[in-house]
Amino acid sequence: MLALRAPLYRRRIGRIALDTAACFALSALLVVSALAQDASEKAAPIKLQLNKVETAGEACRITMVIDNKGTSLKTYKVDLFAFDPEGVAQKRVAVELGPLPPKKTTVKIFDFPGIACNKVGRVLLNDVLACDGGDAAREACLERTETDTKAGLPFDR
């Protein structure tokens, strides 16, 4: 009843203020939601699994399973080191594992030339050399990359 006694211009100003506050609150909620969704998609991991090692002539053949949980990558090139059982670096290889479709698991096979698998004690993901696709930067791809092994050899980052 008091609201009816207030002058008309004050009632209108009150409604405008409430509408404006509600609009700002809704806008802020939408922005926070969009940022959270964008950050979660950017942070989606790239999982590298050292799945299998086998001797292939004078080389150690590696089967790598790549599970890209995020956006599509045209290029994903990694720098890997093979260490002997005593921890001494033996071989270095740069491997192109891309292209990586979004939300897809891919298998790649490559060789560490000139070293038998029984001489490899550990594999190290030294760096991500190239990562191209969407808004991916090389440093961001390195941060997103997770390593795992099923091959009986440690695979570290």
DSSP file (Angstrom, degrees, kcal/mol; ACC not computed):
  #  RESIDUE AA STRUCTURE BP1 BP2  ACC     N-H-->O    O-->H-N    N-H-->O    O-->H-N    TCO  KAPPA ALPHA  PHI   PSI    X-CA   Y-CA   Z-CA
    1    1 A M     >        0   0    0      0, 0.0     4,-0.8     0, 0.0     3,-0.4   0.000 360.0 360.0 360.0 -32.1    0.0    0.0    0.0
    2    2 A L  H >>  +     0   0    0      1,-0.2     4,-1.1     2,-0.2     3,-0.7   0.869 360.0  61.2 -65.5 -34.7    2.9    2.3    0.7
    3    3 A A  H 34 S+     0   0    0      1,-0.3     3,-0.3     2,-0.2    -1,-0.2   0.834 100.0  54.7 -62.7 -31.2    4.2    1.8   -2.9
    4    4 A L  H 34 S+     0   0    0     -3,-0.4    -1,-0.3     1,-0.2    -2,-0.2   0.788 104.2  54.6 -72.2 -26.0    1.0    3.3   -4.2
    5    5 A R  H << S+     0   0    0     -4,-0.8    -1,-0.2    -3,-0.7    -2,-0.2   0.722  89.2  93.9 -79.7 -20.7    1.4    6.4   -2.2
    6    6 A A  S  < S-     0   0    0     -4,-1.1     5,-0.1    -3,-0.3    -3,-0.0  -0.420  93.7 -93.0 -69.3 148.1    4.9    7.0   -3.6
    7    7 A P    >>  -     0   0    0      0, 0.0     4,-1.7     0, 0.0     3,-0.6  -0.239  34.6-114.1 -59.2 151.7    5.0    9.3   -6.6
    8    8 A L  H 3> S+     0   0    0      1,-0.2     4,-2.2     2,-0.2     5,-0.2   0.858 114.1  56.5 -58.5 -40.3    4.8    7.6  -10.0
    9    9 A Y  H 3> S+     0   0    0      1,-0.2     4,-2.1     2,-0.2    -1,-0.2   0.857 106.4  50.9 -64.6 -33.4    8.3    8.6  -11.0
   10   10 A R  H <> S+     0   0    0     -3,-0.6     4,-2.2     2,-0.2    -1,-0.2   0.884 108.8  50.9 -70.9 -37.8    9.8    7.0   -7.8
   11   11 A R  H  X S+     0   0    0     -4,-1.7     4,-2.1     2,-0.2    -2,-0.2   0.913 111.9  47.6 -63.9 -41.2    7.9    3.7   -8.5
   12   12 A R  H  X S+     0   0    0     -4,-2.2     4,-2.5     2,-0.2    -2,-0.2   0.908 110.7  50.6 -66.3 -42.8    9.3    3.7  -12.1
   13   13 A I  H  X S+     0   0    0     -4,-2.1     4,-2.5     2,-0.2    -1,-0.2   0.902 109.8  51.8 -61.6 -41.1   12.9    4.4  -11.0
   14   14 A G  H  X S+     0   0    0     -4,-2.2     4,-2.3     2,-0.2    -2,-0.2   0.924 111.0  46.7 -61.5 -45.5   12.6    1.6   -8.5
   15   15 A R  H  X S+     0   0    0     -4,-2.1     4,-2.8     2,-0.2    -2,-0.2   0.907 112.0  50.7 -63.7 -41.7   11.4   -0.9  -11.1
   16   16 A I  H  X S+     0   0    0     -4,-2.5     4,-2.7     2,-0.2    -2,-0.2   0.911 110.2  50.2 -62.2 -42.7   14.2    0.3  -13.5
   17   17 A A  H  X S+     0   0    0     -4,-2.5     4,-2.5     2,-0.2    -2,-0.2   0.917 112.5  46.5 -63.6 -43.1   16.8   -0.2  -10.8
   18   18 A L  H  X S+     0   0    0     -4,-2.3     4,-2.4     2,-0.2    -2,-0.2   0.922 113.7  48.2 -64.7 -44.1   15.5   -3.7  -10.0
   19   19 A D  H  X S+     0   0    0     -4,-2.8     4,-2.2     2,-0.2    -2,-0.2   0.913 112.8  48.8 -62.2 -42.8   15.4   -4.6  -13.7
   20   20 A T  H  X S+     0   0    0     -4,-2.7     4,-2.5     2,-0.2    -2,-0.2   0.918 111.5  48.9 -63.9 -44.5   18.9   -3.3  -14.3
   21   21 A A  H  X S+     0   0    0     -4,-2.5     4,-2.3     1,-0.2    -2,-0.2   0.905 112.2  48.7 -62.8 -41.9   20.3   -5.2  -11.3
   22   22 A A  H  X S+     0   0    0     -4,-2.4     4,-2.4     2,-0.2    -1,-0.2   0.890 110.9  51.1 -64.8 -39.0   18.7   -8.4  -12.5
   23   23 A C  H  X S+     0   0    0     -4,-2.2     4,-2.4     2,-0.2    -2,-0.2   0.917 111.0  47.6 -65.1 -43.8   20.1   -7.9  -16.0
   24   24 A F  H  X S+     0   0    0     -4,-2.5     4,-2.6     2,-0.2    -2,-0.2   0.909 111.9  50.1 -63.3 -41.9   23.6   -7.3  -14.6
   25   25 A A  H  X S+     0   0    0     -4,-2.3     4,-2.1     2,-0.2    -2,-0.2   0.919 112.3  46.8 -63.7 -43.7   23.4  -10.4  -12.4
   26   26 A L  H  X S+     0   0    0     -4,-2.4     4,-2.3     2,-0.2    -1,-0.2   0.906 112.5  50.3 -64.9 -41.8   22.2  -12.6  -15.3
   27   27 A S  H  X S+     0   0    0     -4,-2.4     4,-2.4     2,-0.2    -2,-0.2   0.923 110.4  49.4 -61.9 -44.9   24.9  -11.2  -17.5
   28   28 A A  H  X S+     0   0    0     -4,-2.6     4,-2.4     1,-0.2     5,-0.2   0.899 110.5  50.9 -62.3 -40.6   27.6  -11.9  -14.9
   29   29 A L  H  X S+     0   0    0     -4,-2.1     4,-2.2     1,-0.2    -1,-0.2   0.909 110.8  48.3 -63.4 -42.9   26.3  -15.5  -14.5
   30   30 A L  H  X S+     0   0    0     -4,-2.3     4,-2.4     2,-0.2    -2,-0.2   0.895 112.1  49.1 -64.9 -40.8   26.4  -16.1  -18.3
   31   31 A V  H  X S+     0   0    0     -4,-2.4     4,-2.6     2,-0.2     5,-0.2   0.929 112.1  47.5 -65.4 -45.4   30.0  -14.7  -18.6
   32   32 A V  H  X S+     0   0    0     -4,-2.4     4,-2.3     1,-0.2    -2,-0.2   0.906 112.8  49.8 -62.5 -41.8   31.2  -16.8  -15.7
   33   33 A S  H  X S+     0   0    0     -4,-2.2     4,-2.2    -5,-0.2    -2,-0.2   0.918 111.9  47.3 -62.9 -44.3   29.5  -19.9  -17.1
   34   34 A A  H  X S+     0   0    0     -4,-2.4     4,-2.6     2,-0.2    -2,-0.2   0.902 112.6  49.3 -65.3 -41.4   31.1  -19.3  -20.6
   35   35 A L  H  X S+     0   0    0     -4,-2.6     4,-2.7     2,-0.2    -2,-0.2   0.900 111.1  49.7 -64.6 -40.5   34.5  -18.7  -19.1
   36   36 A A  H  X S+     0   0    0     -4,-2.3     4,-2.1     2,-0.2    -2,-0.2   0.906 112.8  46.7 -65.1 -41.2   34.3  -21.9  -17.0
   37   37 A Q  H  X S+     0   0    0     -4,-2.2     4,-1.9     2,-0.2    -2,-0.2   0.913 113.9  48.3 -66.3 -42.7   33.2  -23.9  -20.1
   38   38 A D  H  X S+     0   0    0     -4,-2.6     4,-2.2     1,-0.2    -2,-0.2   0.910 112.4  48.5 -64.4 -42.8   36.0  -22.4  -22.2
   39   39 A A  H  X S+     0   0    0     -4,-2.7     4,-1.9     1,-0.2    -1,-0.2   0.884 110.2  51.4 -66.1 -38.4   38.6  -23.0  -19.6
   40   40 A S  H  < S+     0   0    0     -4,-2.1    -1,-0.2     2,-0.2     4,-0.2   0.867 111.2  47.9 -67.9 -34.7   37.6  -26.6  -19.1
   41   41 A E  H >< S+     0   0    0     -4,-1.9     3,-1.0     1,-0.2    30,-0.3   0.901 112.3  48.7 -72.5 -39.0   37.7  -27.3  -22.8
   42   42 A K  H 3< S+     0   0    0     -4,-2.2    -2,-0.2     1,-0.2    -1,-0.2   0.852 111.0  51.5 -65.0 -34.1   41.2  -25.7  -23.1
   43   43 A A  T 3< S+     0   0    0     -4,-1.9    -1,-0.2    -5,-0.2    -2,-0.2   0.437  77.3 128.4 -85.8   1.4   42.4  -27.7  -20.1
   44   44 A A    <   -     0   0    0     -3,-1.0    26,-0.2    -4,-0.2    27,-0.1  -0.369  62.3-115.8 -59.8 131.7   41.2  -31.0  -21.6
   45   45 A P        -     0   0    0      0, 0.0    24,-2.2     0, 0.0     2,-0.6  -0.239  10.9-143.0 -75.3 157.2   44.2  -33.4  -21.5
   46   46 A I  E     -Ab  68 145A   0     98,-1.7   100,-2.7    22,-0.2     2,-0.6  -0.981  26.3-155.0-110.2 112.5   46.2  -35.0  -24.2
   47   47 A K  E     -Ab  67 146A   0     20,-2.6    20,-2.7    -2,-0.6     2,-0.5  -0.814   9.1-166.8 -99.4 121.3   47.0  -38.5  -22.9
   48   48 A L  E     -Ab  66 147A   0     98,-3.3   100,-1.7    -2,-0.6     2,-0.5  -0.919   5.6-169.7-105.2 124.7   50.1  -40.3  -24.3
   49   49 A Q  E     -Ab  65 148A   0     16,-2.7    16,-2.5    -2,-0.5     2,-1.2  -0.962  21.8-143.0-118.3 121.1   50.3  -43.9  -23.4
   50   50 A L  E     +Ab  64 149A   0     98,-2.8   100,-3.0    -2,-0.5   101,-1.1  -0.713  35.1 170.4 -75.6 100.6   53.5  -45.9  -24.1
   51   51 A N  E     +     0   0A   0     12,-2.1     2,-0.3    -2,-1.2    -1,-0.2   0.850  50.0   1.7 -90.9 -38.1   51.5  -49.0  -25.0
   52   52 A K  E     -A   63   0A   0     11,-1.5    11,-2.8    -3,-0.2     2,-0.4  -0.994  49.5-164.6-155.3 142.2   54.0  -51.5  -26.5
   53   53 A V  E     +A   62   0A   0     -2,-0.3     2,-0.3     9,-0.2     9,-0.2  -0.997  18.8 164.7-127.4 137.8   57.8  -51.8  -27.2
   54   54 A E  E     -A   61   0A   0      7,-2.1     7,-3.2    -2,-0.4     2,-0.3  -0.991  39.2-108.5-151.0 143.6   59.2  -54.4  -29.5
   55   55 A T  E     -A   60   0A   0     -2,-0.3     2,-0.4     5,-0.2     5,-0.2  -0.551  30.2-176.1 -73.7 132.3   62.6  -54.9  -31.2
   56   56 A A  E >   -A   59   0A   0      3,-2.8     3,-1.2    -2,-0.3     2,-0.5  -0.809  59.9 -65.2-130.9  88.8   62.4  -54.3  -35.0
   57   57 A G  T 3  S-     0   0    0     -2,-0.4    -1,-0.0     1,-0.2    -2,-0.0  -0.560 119.2 -11.7  68.8-120.7   65.8  -55.1  -36.5
   58   58 A E  T 3  S+     0   0    0     -2,-0.5    56,-0.8    -3,-0.1    57,-0.5   0.155 127.9  74.9 -96.4  17.0   68.3  -52.5  -35.1
   59   59 A A  E <  S-AC  56 113A   0     -3,-1.2    -3,-2.8    55,-0.2     2,-0.7  -0.846  77.0-124.1-127.9 161.5   65.5  -50.3  -33.7
   60   60 A C  E     -AC  55 112A   0     52,-2.1    52,-2.4    -2,-0.3     2,-0.4  -0.941  31.1-146.2-104.5 113.7   63.1  -50.3  -30.8
   61   61 A R  E     -AC  54 111A   0     -7,-3.2    -7,-2.1    -2,-0.7     2,-0.4  -0.675  12.5-158.6 -86.2 129.9   59.6  -50.0  -32.2
   62   62 A I  E     -AC  53 110A   0     48,-3.6    48,-2.1    -2,-0.4     2,-0.6  -0.910   9.8-158.3-112.3 132.0   57.2  -48.0  -30.0
   63   63 A T  E     -AC  52 109A   0    -11,-2.8   -12,-2.1    -2,-0.4   -11,-1.5  -0.963  18.4-170.1-107.3 119.2   53.4  -48.2  -30.2
   64   64 A M  E     -AC  50 108A   0     44,-3.2    44,-2.7    -2,-0.6     2,-0.5  -0.931  12.9-154.3-115.3 130.3   51.9  -45.0  -28.7
   65   65 A V  E     -AC  49 107A   0    -16,-2.5   -16,-2.7    -2,-0.4     2,-0.5  -0.916  12.4-164.3-102.7 124.5   48.2  -44.5  -27.9
   66   66 A I  E     -AC  48 106A   0     40,-3.5    40,-3.2    -2,-0.5     2,-0.7  -0.945   6.2-169.5-114.3 121.7   47.1  -40.8  -28.0
   67   67 A D  E     -AC  47 105A   0    -20,-2.7   -20,-2.6    -2,-0.5     2,-0.9  -0.908   5.5-164.8-113.5 103.7   43.8  -39.9  -26.4
   68   68 A N  E     +AC  46 104A   0     36,-2.3    36,-1.1    -2,-0.7    35,-0.5  -0.784  12.8 175.3 -92.2 105.4   42.9  -36.3  -27.3
   69   69 A K        +     0   0    0    -24,-2.2    -1,-0.2    -2,-0.9   -23,-0.1   0.581  63.8  50.7 -83.6 -11.0   40.2  -35.2  -25.0
   70   70 A G  S    S-     0   0    0    -25,-0.3    33,-1.1     1,-0.3   -28,-0.1   0.141 100.1 -34.0-106.4-142.7   40.1  -31.6  -26.3
   71   71 A T  S    S-     0   0    0    -30,-0.3    -1,-0.3    31,-0.2    32,-0.1  -0.244  73.8 -75.9 -80.7 167.6   40.0  -29.8  -29.6
   72   72 A S        -     0   0    0     30,-0.1     2,-0.5    31,-0.0    -1,-0.2  -0.336  41.8-158.7 -64.9 139.4   41.4  -30.9  -33.0
   73   73 A L  B     -D  100   0B   0     27,-2.7    27,-3.1     1,-0.1    60,-0.3  -0.987  13.7-167.7-123.2 124.9   45.1  -30.5  -33.5
   74   74 A K  S    S+     0   0    0     58,-2.6     2,-0.4    -2,-0.5    59,-0.2   0.875  82.9  23.8 -73.3 -38.2   46.6  -30.4  -37.0
   75   75 A T  E     +E  132   0C   0     57,-1.7    57,-2.1    23,-0.1    -1,-0.2  -0.989  56.7 166.7-132.0 136.6   50.1  -30.9  -35.7
   76   76 A Y  E     +E  131   0C   0     -2,-0.4    21,-3.1    55,-0.2    22,-0.5  -0.722  14.7 174.5-149.1  94.3   51.4  -32.4  -32.5
   77   77 A K  E     -EF 130  96C   0     53,-2.5    52,-2.0    19,-0.2    53,-1.6  -0.893   8.9-166.2-110.7 129.2   55.1  -33.1  -32.5
   78   78 A V  E     -EF 128  95C   0     17,-2.7    17,-2.5    -2,-0.5     2,-0.6  -0.814  18.8-136.0-117.3 154.5   56.9  -34.4  -29.5
   79   79 A D  E     -EF 127  94C   0     48,-2.8    47,-2.3    -2,-0.3    48,-1.3  -0.948  30.6-174.8-108.1 116.1   60.6  -34.7  -28.5
   80   80 A L  E     -EF 125  93C   0     13,-3.0    13,-2.5    -2,-0.6     2,-0.4  -0.883  12.5-160.5-117.8 144.9   61.3  -38.1  -26.8
   81   81 A F  E     -EF 124  92C   0     43,-2.1    43,-2.6    -2,-0.3     2,-0.5  -0.974   8.2-149.5-121.1 139.0   64.5  -39.5  -25.2
   82   82 A A  E     -EF 123  91C   0      9,-3.0     8,-3.4    -2,-0.4     9,-1.5  -0.934  16.6-163.4-103.8 128.4   65.3  -43.1  -24.6
   83   83 A F  E     -EF 122  89C   0     39,-3.0    38,-3.6    -2,-0.5    39,-1.5  -0.841  17.3-121.9-108.8 147.1   67.4  -43.8  -21.5
   84   84 A D    >   -     0   0    0      4,-2.7     3,-2.4    -2,-0.3    36,-0.2  -0.300  41.7 -90.8 -77.6 172.9   69.3  -47.0  -20.8
   85   85 A P  T 3  S+     0   0    0      0, 0.0    -1,-0.1     0, 0.0    35,-0.1   0.726 128.3  57.0 -60.3 -20.6   68.6  -49.0  -17.6
   86   86 A E  T 3  S-     0   0    0      2,-0.1    -2,-0.0     0, 0.0    -3,-0.0   0.480 122.0-105.8 -87.4  -2.5   71.4  -47.0  -15.8
   87   87 A G  S <  S+     0   0    0     -3,-2.4     2,-0.5     1,-0.3    -4,-0.0   0.610  72.8 140.3  91.5  13.8   69.7  -43.7  -16.6
   88   88 A V        -     0   0    0      1,-0.0    -4,-2.7    -4,-0.0    -1,-0.3  -0.782  58.5-113.5 -93.0 131.0   72.0  -42.5  -19.3
   89   89 A A  E     +F   83   0C   0     -2,-0.5    -6,-0.3    -6,-0.2     3,-0.1  -0.419  42.5 167.2 -63.6 130.4   70.4  -40.8  -22.4
   90   90 A Q  E     +     0   0C   0     -8,-3.4     2,-0.4     1,-0.4    -7,-0.2   0.792  54.9  13.8-112.4 -50.9   70.9  -43.0  -25.4
   91   91 A K  E     -F   82   0C   0     -9,-1.5    -9,-3.0     2,-0.0     2,-0.4  -0.969  53.0-159.5-136.7 147.4   68.6  -41.8  -28.3
   92   92 A R  E     +F   81   0C   0     -2,-0.4     2,-0.4   -11,-0.2   -11,-0.2  -0.979  15.0 176.9-124.2 138.8   66.5  -38.8  -29.1
   93   93 A V  E     -F   80   0C   0    -13,-2.5   -13,-3.0    -2,-0.4     2,-0.5  -0.997  22.5-146.9-143.9 138.6   63.7  -38.8  -31.6
   94   94 A A  E     -F   79   0C   0     -2,-0.4     2,-0.4   -15,-0.2   -15,-0.2  -0.923  25.8-169.5-101.9 126.9   61.2  -36.1  -32.7
   95   95 A V  E     -F   78   0C   0    -17,-2.5   -17,-2.7    -2,-0.5     2,-0.7  -0.966  21.6-142.0-126.6 129.5   57.9  -37.7  -33.6
   96   96 A E  E     +F   77   0C   0     -2,-0.4   -19,-0.2   -19,-0.2    -2,-0.0  -0.809  24.1 171.7 -85.6 114.2   54.8  -36.2  -35.4
   97   97 A L        +     0   0    0    -21,-3.1   -20,-0.2    -2,-0.7    -1,-0.1   0.496  40.5 133.7-100.8  -7.3   51.8  -37.7  -33.6
   98   98 A G        +     0   0    0    -22,-0.5     2,-0.1     2,-0.1   -23,-0.1  -0.290  20.7  71.4 -86.8 175.4   49.2  -35.5  -35.3
   99   99 A P        -     0   0    0      0, 0.0   -25,-0.2     0, 0.0   -24,-0.1   0.532  61.5-173.9 -73.0 152.1   46.8  -34.8  -36.7
  100  100 A L  B     -D   73   0B   0    -27,-3.1   -27,-2.7    -2,-0.1     3,-0.1  -0.936  14.0-145.0-118.7 108.5   44.7  -35.5  -33.7
  101  101 A P    >   -     0   0    0      0, 0.0     3,-0.8     0, 0.0   -33,-0.2  -0.302  37.3 -87.9 -64.9 156.2   40.9  -35.3  -34.2
  102  102 A P  T 3  S-     0   0    0      0, 0.0   -31,-0.2     0, 0.0   -33,-0.1  -0.403 105.0  -0.3 -69.2 140.9   38.9  -33.9  -31.2
  103  103 A K  T 3  S+     0   0    0    -33,-1.1     2,-0.3   -35,-0.5   -34,-0.2   0.883 106.3 124.5  50.8  47.7   37.7  -36.4  -28.5
  104  104 A K  E <   -C   68   0A   0    -36,-1.1   -36,-2.3    -3,-0.8     2,-0.4  -0.983  58.1-133.6-139.7 145.8   39.4  -39.3  -30.4
  105  105 A T  E     -C   67   0A   0     -2,-0.3     2,-0.3   -38,-0.2   -38,-0.2  -0.864  27.9-175.7 -99.6 134.4   41.9  -42.0  -29.5
  106  106 A T  E     -C   66   0A   0    -40,-3.2   -40,-3.5    -2,-0.4     2,-0.4  -0.940  16.4-144.6-130.4 148.8   44.7  -42.6  -32.1
  107  107 A V  E     -C   65   0A   0     -2,-0.3     2,-0.4   -42,-0.2   -42,-0.2  -0.964  17.4-177.4-116.4 132.1   47.5  -45.1  -32.4
  108  108 A K  E     -C   64   0A   0    -44,-2.7   -44,-3.2    -2,-0.4     2,-0.4  -0.973   9.7-157.9-127.6 143.7   50.9  -44.2  -33.8
  109  109 A I  E     +C   63   0A   0     -2,-0.4     2,-0.3   -46,-0.2   -46,-0.2  -0.978  23.1 153.4-122.8 133.1   53.9  -46.5  -34.4
  110  110 A F  E     -C   62   0A   0    -48,-2.1   -48,-3.6    -2,-0.4     2,-0.3  -0.942  31.4-117.1-151.1 168.9   57.5  -45.2  -34.7
  111  111 A D  E     -C   61   0A   0     -2,-0.3   -50,-0.2   -50,-0.2    -2,-0.0  -0.861   6.4-145.5-116.4 146.0   61.1  -46.4  -34.1
  112  112 A F  E >   -C   60   0A   0    -52,-2.4   -52,-2.1    -2,-0.3     3,-1.0  -0.932  43.1-140.4 -94.5 100.9   64.0  -45.4  -31.9
  113  113 A P  E 3  S+C   59   0A   0      0, 0.0   -54,-0.2     0, 0.0     3,-0.1  -0.332  71.4  16.5 -70.8 145.2   66.6  -46.2  -34.5
  114  114 A G  T 3  S+     0   0    0    -56,-0.8     2,-0.4     1,-0.1   -55,-0.2   0.627 103.8  91.4  77.4  14.6   69.9  -47.9  -33.5
  115  115 A I    <   -     0   0    0     -3,-1.0    -3,-0.2   -57,-0.5     2,-0.2  -0.979  67.4-134.2-143.5 129.5   68.9  -49.1  -30.0
  116  116 A A    >   -     0   0    0     -2,-0.4     3,-1.8     1,-0.1   -56,-0.2  -0.500  25.3-119.1 -78.2 151.1   67.3  -52.5  -29.0
  117  117 A C  G >  S+     0   0    0    -58,-0.4     3,-1.7     1,-0.3    -1,-0.1   0.816 112.2  63.0 -62.3 -31.4   64.4  -52.4  -26.7
  118  118 A N  G 3  S+     0   0    0      1,-0.3    -1,-0.3     3,-0.0   -58,-0.0   0.619 100.1  56.2 -71.1  -8.3   66.2  -54.4  -24.0
  119  119 A K  G <  S+     0   0    0     -3,-1.8     2,-0.6   -35,-0.1    -1,-0.3   0.383  89.6  90.6 -97.7   0.6   68.7  -51.5  -23.8
  120  120 A V    <   +     0   0    0     -3,-1.7   -36,-0.3   -36,-0.2     3,-0.1  -0.875  41.6 167.3-101.3 123.3   65.9  -49.0  -23.0
  121  121 A G        +     0   0    0    -38,-3.6     2,-0.3    -2,-0.6   -37,-0.2   0.609  67.7   3.2-105.0 -18.1   65.1  -48.5  -19.3
  122  122 A R  E     -E   83   0C   0    -39,-1.5   -39,-3.0    31,-0.2     2,-0.4  -0.972  56.8-143.1-165.4 149.8   62.9  -45.4  -19.6
  123  123 A V  E     -Eg  82 155C   0     31,-2.6    33,-2.2    -2,-0.3     2,-0.4  -0.977  18.5-159.6-120.7 137.1   61.3  -43.0  -22.1
  124  124 A L  E     -Eg  81 156C   0    -43,-2.6   -43,-2.1    -2,-0.4     2,-1.1  -0.961  18.6-141.5-120.0 129.3   61.0  -39.3  -21.4
  125  125 A L  E     +E   80   0C   0     31,-3.2   -45,-0.2    -2,-0.4     3,-0.1  -0.793  28.9 178.2 -81.6 101.0   58.7  -36.8  -23.0
  126  126 A N  E     -     0   0C   0    -47,-2.3     2,-0.3    -2,-1.1    -1,-0.2   0.881  53.4 -29.6 -76.9 -40.2   61.2  -34.0  -23.1
  127  127 A D  E     -E   79   0C   0    -48,-1.3   -48,-2.8    -3,-0.2     2,-0.6  -0.986  51.6-108.0-167.0 163.3   59.1  -31.4  -24.9
  128  128 A V  E     -E   78   0C   0     -2,-0.3   -50,-0.3   -50,-0.2    14,-0.1  -0.955  31.5-173.7-101.6 115.6   56.3  -30.6  -27.3
  129  129 A L  E     +     0   0C   0    -52,-2.0     2,-0.3    -2,-0.6   -51,-0.2   0.828  66.7   9.3 -81.8 -34.1   58.0  -29.2  -30.3
  130  130 A A  E     +E   77   0C   0    -53,-1.6   -53,-2.5     8,-0.1     2,-0.3  -0.994  54.8 171.7-150.1 141.0   54.9  -28.2  -32.3
  131  131 A C  E     +E   76   0C   0     -2,-0.3     2,-0.5   -55,-0.2   -55,-0.2  -0.856  13.8 171.6-151.6 110.5   51.2  -28.0  -31.5
  132  132 A D  E     +E   75   0C   0    -57,-2.1   -58,-2.6    -2,-0.3   -57,-1.7  -0.979  27.2  87.5-132.9 125.0   48.9  -26.4  -34.1
  133  133 A G  S >  S-     0   0    0     -2,-0.5     3,-2.2     3,-0.4   -62,-0.1  -0.447  83.6 -14.5 155.0 133.6   45.2  -26.3  -34.1
  134  134 A G  T 3  S-     0   0    0      1,-0.3    -1,-0.3    -2,-0.2   -61,-0.0  -0.366 124.3 -31.6  59.8-132.1   42.5  -24.0  -32.7
  135  135 A D  T 3  S+     0   0    0     -3,-0.1    -1,-0.3    -2,-0.1     2,-0.2   0.071  97.9 139.5-105.2  23.0   44.0  -21.7  -30.1
  136  136 A A    <   -     0   0    0     -3,-2.2    -3,-0.4     4,-0.1     2,-0.3  -0.482  32.7-166.3 -73.3 132.9   46.6  -24.3  -29.0
  137  137 A A     >  -     0   0    0     -2,-0.2     4,-2.4    -5,-0.1     5,-0.2  -0.835  32.5-113.4-111.5 156.6   50.0  -23.0  -28.2
  138  138 A R  H  > S+     0   0    0     -2,-0.3     4,-2.0     1,-0.2     5,-0.1   0.904 117.5  48.2 -56.5 -45.4   53.1  -25.3  -27.8
  139  139 A E  H  > S+     0   0    0      1,-0.2     4,-2.1     2,-0.2    -1,-0.2   0.887 110.8  51.1 -64.6 -39.4   53.4  -24.4  -24.1
  140  140 A A  H  > S+     0   0    0      1,-0.2     4,-2.0     2,-0.2    -1,-0.2   0.891 108.9  51.6 -65.7 -38.8   49.7  -25.0  -23.5
  141  141 A C  H  X S+     0   0    0     -4,-2.4     4,-1.3     2,-0.2    -2,-0.2   0.892 107.8  52.2 -64.9 -39.2   49.9  -28.4  -25.2
  142  142 A L  H  < S+     0   0    0     -4,-2.0     3,-0.4     1,-0.2    -2,-0.2   0.923 110.3  48.4 -62.1 -43.2   52.9  -29.4  -23.0
  143  143 A E  H  < S+     0   0    0     -4,-2.1    -1,-0.2     1,-0.2    -2,-0.2   0.862 112.5  48.7 -64.3 -35.6   50.9  -28.5  -19.9
  144  144 A R  H  < S+     0   0    0     -4,-2.0   -98,-1.7    -5,-0.1     2,-0.3   0.685  89.8 103.4 -76.6 -19.0   47.9  -30.5  -21.1
  145  145 A T  E  <  -b   46   0A   0     -4,-1.3     2,-0.4    -3,-0.4   -98,-0.2  -0.487  48.7-174.6 -76.9 129.7   50.0  -33.6  -21.9
  146  146 A E  E     -b   47   0A   0   -100,-2.7   -98,-3.3    -2,-0.3     2,-0.3  -0.936  11.4-145.5-119.0 144.4   49.8  -36.5  -19.5
  147  147 A T  E     +b   48   0A   0     -2,-0.4     2,-0.3  -100,-0.2   -98,-0.2  -0.834  21.8 163.6-114.5 151.9   51.9  -39.7  -19.8
  148  148 A D  E     -b   49   0A   0   -100,-1.7   -98,-2.8    -2,-0.3     2,-0.4  -0.957  17.8-147.1-154.0 162.1   51.1  -43.3  -18.9
  149  149 A T  E     +b   50   0A   0     -2,-0.3   -98,-0.2  -100,-0.2  -100,-0.0  -0.998  29.6 165.1-141.6 145.8   52.6  -46.7  -19.7
  150  150 A K  S    S+     0   0    0   -100,-3.0   -99,-0.2    -2,-0.4    -1,-0.1   0.176  71.4  85.9-127.5   6.1   51.5  -50.3  -20.3
  151  151 A A  S    S-     0   0    0   -101,-1.1   -98,-0.2     2,-0.3  -100,-0.1   0.424 102.8-110.3 -94.1  -0.1   54.8  -51.3  -21.8
  152  152 A G  S    S+     0   0    0      1,-0.3  -101,-0.1  -102,-0.2  -100,-0.0   0.465  90.2 101.0  83.4  -0.7   56.7  -52.2  -18.6
  153  153 A L  S    S-     0   0    0   -103,-0.2    -2,-0.3   -31,-0.0    -1,-0.3  -0.934  81.2-108.6-113.4 140.0   59.0  -49.2  -19.1
  154  154 A P        -     0   0    0      0, 0.0   -31,-2.6     0, 0.0     2,-0.5  -0.444  29.2-164.6 -63.5 140.3   58.5  -45.9  -17.2
  155  155 A F  E     +g  123   0C   0    -33,-0.2     2,-0.2    -2,-0.1   -31,-0.2  -0.936  17.5 179.8-130.2 106.3   57.3  -43.1  -19.4
  156  156 A D  E      g  124   0C   0    -33,-2.2   -31,-3.2    -2,-0.5    -8,-0.1  -0.609 360.0 360.0-110.8 164.4   57.8  -39.7  -17.7
  157  157 A R              0   0    0     -2,-0.2   -33,-0.1   -33,-0.2    -1,-0.1   0.323 360.0 360.0-111.4 360.0   57.1  -36.1  -18.5
